[in-house]
Amino acid sequence: MLKERLLIGQYYAAESPVHRLNAVVKIIATMVYLIALFVVDDWWGWGALALLAIAAVIISRVPTAALWRGLKLIAVIAAFTVLLNIFLYPGAAAWQWGPLSLSLAGLIQGLAMGMRLLLLVLFASLLTLTTTPIALTDGLERLLKPLAVIGVPAHEIAMMMTIALRFIPTILEEFDRIVLAQRARGARIGEGSLLRRVRAVIPMLVPLFISAFRRAEDLAAAMDARCYRGAKGRSKWRVAPWRATDTMTLIVFLLIFAAAIAYRIL
């Protein structure tokens, strides 16, 4: 059984059709999918988008068990969102006990928001799981390049976005190490009431932030030692090819976007 977990920002090396796609296509497909999630407003549409996400995970050959372990926190947030909507969303009360009232409309709204959140994170995580940091940076730079005519630093923005994404699994792994170190010293983390658990986590934020700043300084020093000066005078060792499968995938997702708009209007 797989013990590791796959997180947003982490790259999983595998040989699959999704890994071979051009980064530009994957970024556009992700944006189209996220927009379609909020354009569609009924369960039939969300079900179709959920099937599309499941199919993408299967085709990408990413281990589903490890992927689910990385999405557990998002699942908890989605469940909390459902609970908030059940008790706070306005509507006819289906059940009431004292000041608490359960709304059927709130349950439906909460389930819809929870499903959207899960699908959004799942499909977005596939982008980083199947794309190397260099390819992701190049893809973002190519998409932002038209804005360079008005002075937008496309390369620098793409680099910052990629580094921010790649720091997510690094910081979470560092947090896990701090938790293990505190437990080895006798700290009772994850025990007791919710308030006690929150209080136990707060002291660990200080070493976590210190470690994050130290890693950022090390990264800046490494980039400076390699004479990194941004996009000026920078060349590419490998240029990602554009294949027929890239064109077909792009057309399919543009058709999905058009279908979502038409489905919403009709």
C-alpha positions in Angstrom: 0.0 0.0 0.0 1.2 3.5 -0.8 2.3 5.5 2.3 3.3 8.7 0.6 0.9 11.5 -0.3 0.9 13.7 -3.4 0.4 17.4 -2.7 -0.4 20.5 -4.8 2.8 21.8 -6.2 4.5 18.4 -6.2 5.7 16.7 -9.4 5.1 13.0 -9.9 7.3 11.4 -12.6 5.4 9.0 -14.8 5.0 8.1 -18.5 1.5 9.0 -19.5 -0.3 11.0 -22.3 -1.0 13.8 -19.7 2.6 14.1 -18.8 3.5 14.4 -22.5 1.1 17.2 -23.2 2.5 20.7 -23.7 2.4 22.8 -20.5 0.5 25.6 -22.3 -2.3 23.2 -23.2 -2.5 21.9 -19.6 -2.6 25.4 -18.2 -5.4 26.4 -20.6 -7.3 23.1 -19.9 -7.1 23.8 -16.2 -8.4 27.3 -16.5 -11.2 26.2 -18.8 -12.2 23.4 -16.3 -12.2 25.8 -13.3 -14.4 28.3 -15.2 -16.7 25.5 -16.3 -17.1 24.4 -12.7 -18.7 27.8 -11.8 -20.6 28.3 -15.1 -22.5 25.0 -14.7 -25.1 25.2 -12.0 -26.8 21.8 -11.7 -25.9 18.2 -10.7 -25.8 16.8 -14.3 -23.1 19.3 -15.3 -21.1 18.8 -12.1 -21.4 15.0 -12.6 -20.0 15.3 -16.1 -17.1 17.4 -14.9 -16.4 15.0 -12.1 -16.2 12.1 -14.6 -13.8 14.2 -16.7 -11.6 14.8 -13.7 -11.6 11.1 -12.8 -10.8 10.2 -16.4 -7.9 12.6 -16.3 -6.5 11.1 -13.1 -6.7 7.6 -14.6 -5.0 8.6 -17.8 -2.3 10.5 -15.9 -1.3 7.3 -14.1 -1.1 9.2 -10.8 -1.6 6.9 -7.8 -5.1 7.6 -6.6 -4.4 6.4 -3.0 -1.5 8.8 -2.6 -3.4 11.6 -4.3 -6.4 11.2 -1.9 -4.0 11.4 1.1 -2.9 14.8 -0.2 -6.6 15.9 -0.6 -7.7 14.9 2.9 -7.3 18.5 4.2 -9.4 19.8 1.3 -12.0 17.2 2.0 -12.2 18.4 5.7 -12.7 22.0 4.5 -15.4 20.9 2.0 -17.2 19.0 4.8 -17.0 22.1 7.0 -18.4 24.2 4.1 -21.4 21.8 3.9 -22.1 22.1 7.6 -22.0 25.9 7.5 -24.4 26.0 4.6 -26.8 23.5 6.3 -27.2 25.7 9.3 -26.7 29.2 8.0 -28.2 29.1 4.4 -31.6 30.8 4.4 -34.5 28.6 3.6 -37.4 26.5 5.0 -36.3 24.6 8.0 -36.5 20.8 7.5 -35.4 20.1 11.2 -35.1 22.4 14.2 -33.8 22.0 17.7 -33.7 25.2 19.7 -31.7 27.9 17.9 -30.3 25.4 15.4 -32.3 24.8 12.2 -31.4 22.5 9.3 -32.2 23.8 5.8 -32.7 21.4 2.9 -31.8 24.2 0.5 -28.6 24.8 2.6 -27.7 21.1 2.3 -28.0 21.2 -1.4 -26.0 24.5 -1.6 -23.4 23.1 0.7 -23.0 19.9 -1.2 -22.6 21.9 -4.5 -19.9 24.1 -3.0 -18.1 21.2 -1.4 -18.1 19.3 -4.7 -16.9 22.4 -6.6 -14.0 22.8 -4.1 -12.9 19.2 -4.3 -13.0 19.1 -8.1 -11.3 22.4 -8.4 -8.3 21.3 -6.2 -8.2 17.9 -7.8 -8.0 19.1 -11.3 -5.6 22.0 -10.5 -3.3 19.6 -8.6 -3.0 17.4 -11.8 -1.4 20.4 -13.5 1.6 20.4 -11.1 1.6 16.6 -10.6 2.2 16.1 -14.3 4.3 19.1 -15.3 7.9 19.7 -14.3 8.8 23.1 -12.8 10.8 24.2 -15.8 8.0 23.2 -18.2 5.4 25.0 -16.0 7.5 28.2 -15.9 7.9 28.1 -19.7 4.2 27.5 -20.2 3.2 30.4 -18.0 5.7 32.6 -19.6 4.4 31.8 -23.1 0.9 32.6 -22.0 1.9 35.9 -20.4 4.2 36.9 -23.2 1.6 39.0 -25.1 1.4 41.2 -22.0 5.1 42.1 -22.3 4.2 44.8 -24.9 2.6 46.8 -22.1 5.5 46.3 -19.7 4.3 43.2 -17.8 7.4 41.1 -16.7 6.1 37.8 -18.0 9.1 35.7 -17.1 9.4 37.0 -13.6 5.7 36.5 -12.8 5.8 33.0 -14.2 8.9 32.2 -12.1 7.3 33.6 -8.9 4.1 31.6 -9.5 6.0 28.4 -10.1 8.2 28.8 -7.0 5.2 29.6 -4.9 3.5 26.4 -6.0 6.6 24.3 -5.5 7.0 25.6 -2.0 3.7 24.2 -0.9 4.8 20.5 -0.5 8.2 21.7 0.9 6.5 23.7 3.7 4.1 20.9 4.5 6.9 18.3 4.7 8.8 20.7 7.0 5.7 21.0 9.2 5.4 17.2 9.4 9.1 17.0 10.5 8.4 19.7 13.2 5.4 17.7 14.4 7.4 14.5 14.7 10.2 16.3 16.5 7.8 17.8 19.0 6.1 14.5 19.6 9.5 12.9 20.2 10.0 15.5 22.9 6.7 14.5 24.6 4.4 17.1 23.1 0.8 15.9 22.9 -0.2 17.1 19.4 -3.5 16.0 18.0 -5.0 15.1 21.3 -7.7 16.6 23.4 -10.3 19.2 22.4 -10.3 21.3 19.2 -9.1 24.4 21.2 -6.3 22.4 22.7 -5.2 21.1 19.3 -5.1 24.6 17.9 -3.0 25.8 20.8 -0.6 23.0 20.3 -0.1 23.9 16.6 0.5 27.7 17.2 4.0 27.3 18.8 5.1 25.2 15.7 4.4 28.1 13.4 7.5 30.0 14.5 10.0 27.4 13.5 8.0 26.8 10.3 8.3 30.4 9.3 11.9 30.5 10.2 12.6 27.5 8.1 10.6 28.9 5.2 12.6 32.2 5.2 15.8 30.2 5.4 14.9 28.2 2.4 13.9 31.4 0.5 17.3 32.9 1.3 19.1 29.7 0.2 17.1 29.7 -3.1 17.9 33.4 -3.7 21.6 32.7 -3.1 21.6 29.7 -5.4 19.9 31.7 -8.2 22.4 34.6 -7.7 25.3 32.2 -7.8 24.1 30.9 -11.1 24.0 34.4 -12.5 20.2 34.5 -12.8 19.1 37.9 -14.0 15.5 37.3 -15.2 14.4 37.0 -18.8 17.1 39.4 -20.2 19.5 37.4 -22.4 18.0 34.1 -21.3 17.8 31.2 -23.7 16.2 27.8 -23.5 18.1 24.5 -23.6 14.9 22.6 -24.5 11.9 23.9 -26.3 8.7 21.9 -25.7 7.4 20.6 -29.0 3.8 21.1 -30.1 2.2 17.8 -31.2 -1.1 16.9 -32.8 -2.3 15.6 -29.4 -1.9 19.1 -28.0 -4.0 20.6 -30.7 -6.7 17.9 -30.2 -6.7 18.3 -26.4 -7.0 22.1 -26.7 -9.9 21.8 -29.1 -11.7 19.3 -26.8 -11.4 21.6 -23.8 -12.5 24.7 -25.8 -15.6 22.6 -26.9 -16.2 21.7 -23.3 -16.1 25.4 -22.4 -18.5 26.3 -25.2 -20.8 23.4 -24.1 -20.8 24.7 -20.5 -21.8 28.2 -21.7 -24.5 26.8 -24.0 -25.8 24.5 -21.2 -26.0 27.4 -18.8 -27.9 29.6 -21.2 -30.3 26.9 -22.4 
